[in-house]
């Protein structure tokens, strides 16, 4: 079984020999306990089609004869029987199903309920968990075959939990997951890895995500997985993600899916990162506020008023107050930016009343034609509230 994966080797911390997956100890772990004669028996031929589905007792009898016949997984009824027998804890049934899994794993991809029952039956048996991991490691496309189904996703999560408990097979399992394009399309699975795995292992997932950020941020689910990586990152990995965010703030803000990742970074990042992002947003506040996706990011900066610092709100306010009348009028009338201006006035009214009133007066002095524009009407409502002029004459 091949162990070296040159495409992934660079992500491991090679300076620490304890985490070197290419040592002889690692190889001996993966190759230990070769399949027994039981697992190498010949599988019985499939029964002719058209016969009534076997009963629970008949399925159990067939399992006790040797390795499970893959035909038993072709039917939902017989698959359910197999899963039930596995849950009953019969040792011979478990060995029968595992033997077939090791030589014909793809038939389990269609019946994830059996896969889940098998993983649970083997949970506290290190040698059998090792057999499962070894089989998964050698099967390309395994993740894509199971992760789209609830039972399959649960089975994979429980397999990860079992491997963490036993500890010896984390490296090959992680490499197996990262070879699969669909891994980062399952934020729930990514988060499960961070919750269950020691950080010395899960940080590998973060390093991989940073390098492949373009692919991840090109999809909605990939962006959510990238956000999970940020939320659980520490030390050098966190510094690397923060550097990437600050280097690409504008590009992320205007990206269809990258803006979600940036908003989560604003929400969960530290105070220093939040201020640094706000500085970059303020420097390009006009184009970002006018953008369909960038407008959400501008709002995120000043909506974090419950944090310990008011600096982001002040930075955005100062940026708006520094605008010329033409730019301000364009933002007031913009189909996306009018929401930004309205919310900024509403949010700043209490913590920054002087600045909010100054901005409201600037907007009030704009030409009447601007006030009458469709999108500007929402802004004018907030202007009157900010200036405490509820009896102002309606201009539209």
N, C-alpha and C positions, 0 to 999 in steps of 0.2 A: 504494500500500500504506500503510495507516495506521500511524503511528509512535507518536503520543502515546497513552499509557495513563494517564489521570488517576487510576485506582484504585491504580496502583503508583508514581506519581511521587513521592509523599511519602517513600518509603523511601530514595531516593537522596540522597547528600550533595550538595545543590545549591550548597553553598559552594565546592565544588571544581569549576571548569569542566572539568577533565580528565575528570570522570565524569558529565558532563551528557549524557544520551542523546538530548536533543532539539536538539542543535546541528546545524548544516547538515552538518558533517563526518560525523556519525553517520548522518544521513538519506542522504547521498550514498553512504556505504558500503553501506547496505542496498539502495539502489535502483540501484547500479551494475551494469554488465554485464547488461542486460536479456536475456531469453531469445532465443536465436538462431532463425533460421527453422527450423533442424533440430527444435527443441523444439516448434514450433507446427504441425508437419505433422499432417495428419489421421490419426487412429488407424484401423488396419484393422478391419473388422467381425469380430465373433467367429465362430469356426467352428461349424458345427452340432454339437450334442451327439451322443454315441454313437460317435464315431470313436475309434480307438485313440490313445493318448497319443503325441504326436510324439517322435521320437528326439532325442538330443543334437544330431546334425547338422542335423535339421530345425528345431529350435529356434534354433540359431545362424543358419541361413539366414533365418529369419523376423525375427530381431533385426537382421540386416544390412540389411534392406529399409527400415527406418525406425524410428520410435518403437515400443517394445515393445507388443504387444497385451495389454491387461489380462487377456484370457482365459488367457494363459499362467500366470497366478498362481492360477487357479481349481483347478488340480490340483497335488497334492504332487509328482508325478513331474516335471512340466514346471517347477515352481518350483525344484526341486532342480537341474534342467538349467541354468536361468538363473543360479542362484547359482554353479554350477561354472564357467560361462563367464565370469562376472564375476571369479572368483578366478584364472582363467587370464590376466587382464590385457589382453584385447582392447579396444582403444580404442573401436571402433565399437559393440561390445556395451555398453560402459559408457555411452556417449552415448545409446544407444537406451533403456536402462533409466531413466536419469536424466530423459530427455525425458518419459517416461510418468509418472514420479514427480511431476514439476512440474505436471502437469495432472490427475492422478488418484491422489492420495496414499493414498486410503482403501483401494485394493486391496492396498497393501503392508502394511496393518495385519494382514491375515490370514496373510500369508506373511513373517514377520519374518526368516526365513533369507535371503531376497532383500534385505531392507532392510539386514541386517547386512553382507552381501557388497558391496552398493552403497556403504555408508559406508566400508568398508575400501578399496574400489577408488578412492574419491575422496579418501582421507585426506590426501594430500599435494598436492592440487590446490585452491588457495584459492578460485578462481572457482566450482568445482563444489560445494565445501562451502558457499559462500555461497548458491548456488541451493537447496541442501537446507535450510539454516536459514531462508531466506526462505519456502520452501514450508511448513515446519513452523510458522513464525510465523503464517502465514495460515490454518492449519487448526485449528479448534477441536476438541478431543477427541482430538488425535493421541496424547497421552501415555496416555490411558485405553485406546487401541487397541493399544498395544504393550508397556506396562510389565508386564503380567501374564504375559508369555511370556519365557522365558530368553533366546531369541535377540533379542527386541525390547528387553529391558533392556540386553543387551550392546551392541546397536546404538546405543542412546541414550547409553550411557556412552562409547562410542568416538567418537560425534559430539561430545560435550562435550570429550573429549580433543583432538579435531581442532580444534575452535573455539578452545580455549586455545592451541594451537600457533600458530594464525594470528592470534588475538587480537582481530580487528576486530569480531567478531560476538557477543562474550560478552553484552553488554547485551540485545540482542533475544532471545537464546536464554534468558537468565534470566527475562525477562519472560514468554516463552512458557511456561516451566516453571511459573511461579507462577500463571498463569491456569488451570492444570489442577488440579482438586481432588485428583487421585491422586498428585501429586508427593510430598507429605509422607506418603503411605501407602507409600512405598518408601524405607525407611531406608538401604538399600544405595546407592540412587541419590543420596540427599542426602549421604551420606558421600563418595561419589565426587566430588561437586562441591567439597566442602571440601578433598579431597586434591589435586585437580588445578587448581582455580582460584586465582588470587591472592586474598589476603584482602580487598583493596579491592573485589572483586566479590562474593565469597562472603558477606561480611558482610550483604549485602542479604537473603540467605536467612534470616539470624538475625533481622534487624529484622522481617521479615514474620512469622516464627514467633512472636515475642514478642507482636505485636499480635493474632495469631490463635490464641493459646494455648488458648482454650476449645475450639475445633474440634479442634486437634491432640490435646489430652489427653482427648478423648472416645472415642478408639480406641486399641487396642494398638499398631498400627504408627505412628500419629501420635505417641504418647508416646515411642516409640523414636527417631523422627526429631527430636523436641524434645530428647531426650537427646544426640543427635549434635550439635545446634546448640550446646548447652551445652559439650560437650567441645572444640569447635573455636572457641568464642567468645574474643575478646580485647578489651581496651580498653573503650570505652564500651558495646559490645554485652554484654560479660561483666558489667559493672556493672549493666546493666539487667536481665539475667536473674537475677542474684543478688538484686537488690531485689525482683523478683517472687517469687522463692522464699521470701524471708524474710517478705514480706507475706502469703503464702498457705500457710505451712508446714502448718498443721493441715488445711486444705482439701485440699491435695495428698496429705497422708499418708493420708487416709481415702477418697481417690478410687480407683476401681477401676483406672484406668490411670495416674492422676497419681502414685500411690505409686511406680511403677517409675521415673518421671522423677526424683522426689525421691531415691530410693535411688542413682541414678547421680550425682546432684549431690553426695551425701554421699561417694560412692566416689571421684569424680574432682575434687571441688572443693578449693580451698585450705584451709589450716588455719583461717584466720579464719572462712570460711564454715561449715566443719564445726562449730566451736564455737558460732557464732550459731544454727545449726539445732538443735544439741543443747540450747541454752538454751530454745528454744521447745518442743521435744519434752518436756523435763523439766517445764516449767510445766503441761503437760497430759498427764502420763504415764499417769494412770489411764484416761481415756477412750480414749487412743490404744492402750494395751496391750490393752484389751478389744475393740478394733475388729479386724475380719478383715484389713484392709489396713494400718491404722495400726500393728499389732503388728510387721509386717515393718520398718517405718521405725524404730521404737524399737530393734529389734535392730541395724539398720544403724549406728545412732549409736555403740553400744558395741562392735560387732564390728570397728571400725576401729582396733584396738589396735596394729597394726603401723605406724601413722602416728607422726609425731614427737611428738605430744602425747597425754597421757592425760586431758586436760580433758573430752572428751565422756563417757568412761566414768565419771569422777568426778561429773559433773553428773547422770547418770542414777542412779548409786548414791545420791547425796545425796537425789535426789527420792524414791527408794523408801524410804530410811531415815526420811524426814520424814513418811511416810504414817501415818495412824492404823491401828489394828488392823482396823477394819472394811474399809477400802480394801485393805489388804494381804491380808486373807482373801479378798476378792473376786477379787483378781488371782491368788492361788494357785489358786483353783478355776475360773478362767475357761477356756473352751475354747480361746481363742487366747493369753490372757495367761499361762497356765501355762508355755508355751514361752519367753516373754520372761523370766520369773523364773528358770527353770531355766538358760537360757543366760547370764543375767547372773551368777548364782552361779558357773557354770563358768568364765566368762571372767575374772571379777574375782578368782578364788581366788589366782592367782600375783602379778599386778601390784598388787593392792589387798587383801591378805589380811585385814587388820584390819577393813576395811569389809565384806568378804564374810562374815566370821565374825559380825559384828554383825547383818547382815541375816538370816543363817541362824538365829541365836539368836532373833531376832524372830519368824521363821516357826515355829520349834520351840515357842515359847510360845503359839501360837494354839491354840484348842480342838481336842481330839482329833477331834471331828466334822468339822472342816475337813480335817485330815490324811487322813481316811478317804475323802474325796470322790474320785471317779474321776480327775479331772484333776489333783488335788493330789498324787497318788501319784508322778508324775514329779518334781515339785518336791522331795518329801521324800527321794528318792534323792540329789539334789544336796545337800540340806541335810546328810545324814549324811556325804557325801564331804567337804564343806567343813569340818564340825566333826570330821572324822576319827573317826567313830563307826560303823565297819562292822558292829559286833556289836550295834547298837541293836535293840531289840525291834520287830518288824514290827507295824504297827498295822492292817494290812488283809490 
